[in-house]
Amino acid sequence: MRRYLPPAEPLTIIHVDDGLVVVDKPSGLLSVPGRGEDKQDCVISRLQRDFPEAMIAHRLDMSTSGLLVVARGEAMQKAMYKLFRDRAVDKRYLATVAGVVKMDAGEIDLPLICDWPNRPRQMVSHELGKPSLTRFRVIERCPAEQLTRIELEPVTGRSHQLRVHLAALGHPILGDELYAGAAVERAPRLLLHAAEIAFVHPQSGKPVKFVSPAPFFPSPTPQ
């Protein structure tokens, strides 16, 4: 891991209730503390200044931006863990990938496993990998720029799943230092954003949905 230089701006909190805090995590900030004193600044450590009971409910890669749900207390953390384990959380990501994706929509069904000699890299392994499924839908093709903007739905939640699957498809996410090859130079950051998350709130029993626009997608043109 290169030198850790987390963004200095305060966390953007988009929702707070008795059980949960939902933040819009910036790219470059760890979800939880890393190894070493220089990697203690993270979403949880920042939140615990105002919410001492804050506990991680799931994670985003350091380079990924977007919606992160944080539990307030152990009971809520266990409830959220169960929702994720039961695949009862609907997640959508937005990404910009290299090249022009030909299919309008599809699935990437490739088993993944940690590439131990090169960790934290993950890799496709049909012999040893765990089942991993990603659905995708093209939002916009940009032939002149040789890129495609897409929506992604991770049905499973393997480490680096979206990044490895898109690279295996031949369309790595721009700015991906681990999997993009030469395409890493085409963006100043990983162009992957957790844009939508929806689930039934464990306390109220009511459906909730949170949305965050991708900062690297063009703003809609006013009609």
Backbone hydrogen bonds, N-H to C=O, Kabsch-Sander energy under -0.5 kcal/mol:
donor,donor_aa,acceptor,acceptor_aa,energy
5,L,3,R,-0.6
12,T,24,D,-0.7
13,I,11,L,-0.7
14,I,12,T,-0.6
14,I,22,V,-2.5
15,H,22,V,-1.4
17,D,20,L,-2.4
21,V,70,V,-2.5
22,V,15,H,-2.6
23,V,21,V,-0.5
23,V,68,L,-2.5
24,D,12,T,-2.8
25,K,23,V,-0.8
25,K,66,G,-3.0
28,G,62,M,-2.7
29,L,26,P,-1.3
29,L,62,M,-0.7
30,L,41,D,-0.6
34,G,39,K,-3.0
39,K,36,G,-1.7
40,Q,37,E,-0.9
42,C,40,Q,-0.5
43,V,30,L,-2.3
44,I,31,S,-1.6
46,R,42,C,-2.0
47,L,43,V,-2.6
48,Q,44,I,-2.5
49,R,46,R,-1.0
50,D,47,L,-1.6
51,F,47,L,-3.0
54,A,51,F,-2.4
55,M,71,A,-2.8
57,A,69,V,-1.0
58,H,69,V,-0.5
64,T,61,D,-1.0
65,S,192,L,-1.9
66,G,25,K,-2.5
67,L,194,A,-2.5
68,L,23,V,-2.3
70,V,21,V,-3.1
71,A,55,M,-2.4
72,R,19,G,-2.7
73,G,53,E,-1.9
73,G,71,A,-0.9
77,Q,73,G,-2.0
78,K,74,E,-2.5
79,A,75,A,-2.0
80,M,76,M,-2.6
81,Y,77,Q,-2.7
82,K,78,K,-2.0
83,L,79,A,-1.7
84,F,80,M,-2.4
85,R,81,Y,-2.8
86,D,82,K,-2.6
87,R,84,F,-1.2
88,A,83,L,-3.1
90,D,88,A,-0.5
90,D,198,A,-2.9
91,K,89,V,-0.6
92,R,196,E,-2.4
93,Y,152,L,-2.7
94,L,193,H,-2.6
95,A,150,I,-2.2
96,T,191,L,-1.6
97,V,148,T,-2.9
98,A,172,P,-2.7
99,G,146,Q,-2.6
101,V,99,G,-0.7
106,G,136,F,-2.0
108,I,134,T,-3.2
109,D,107,E,-0.6
110,L,108,I,-0.7
110,L,132,S,-1.2
112,L,130,K,-2.1
113,I,123,M,-2.5
115,D,121,R,-2.4
116,W,114,C,-1.4
118,N,115,D,-2.0
119,R,116,W,-1.3
121,R,118,N,-1.9
123,M,113,I,-2.8
125,S,111,P,-1.9
129,G,125,S,-2.0
130,K,112,L,-3.1
134,T,108,I,-2.1
135,R,153,E,-2.8
136,F,106,G,-2.6
137,R,151,E,-2.2
138,V,104,D,-3.1
139,I,149,R,-2.9
140,E,149,R,-2.0
142,C,147,L,-2.6
145,E,142,C,-0.7
146,Q,142,C,-1.0
147,L,142,C,-1.5
148,T,97,V,-2.0
149,R,140,E,-3.1
150,I,95,A,-2.7
150,I,148,T,-0.5
151,E,137,R,-2.9
152,L,93,Y,-2.8
153,E,135,R,-3.0
155,V,133,L,-1.9
155,V,153,E,-0.9
156,T,133,L,-1.4
161,Q,158,R,-1.9
164,V,160,H,-2.8
165,H,161,Q,-2.7
166,L,162,L,-2.3
167,A,163,R,-1.8
168,A,164,V,-2.6
169,L,165,H,-1.6
170,G,166,L,-0.5
170,G,167,A,-1.1
171,H,166,L,-2.4
174,L,96,T,-2.3
175,G,183,A,-1.5
176,D,173,I,-1.6
177,E,175,G,-0.8
180,A,176,D,-1.8
183,A,180,A,-1.9
184,V,181,G,-1.7
185,E,182,A,-1.5
186,R,183,A,-1.4
187,A,184,V,-0.9
191,L,174,L,-2.5
192,L,190,L,-1.8
193,H,94,L,-2.4
194,A,65,S,-3.1
195,A,92,R,-1.3
195,A,193,H,-1.1
196,E,92,R,-1.9
197,I,210,F,-2.1
198,A,90,D,-2.1
199,F,208,V,-2.0
201,H,199,F,-0.6
201,H,206,K,-2.8
205,G,201,H,-2.6
208,V,199,F,-3.0
210,F,197,I,-2.7
212,S,195,A,-2.8
217,F,214,A,-1.4
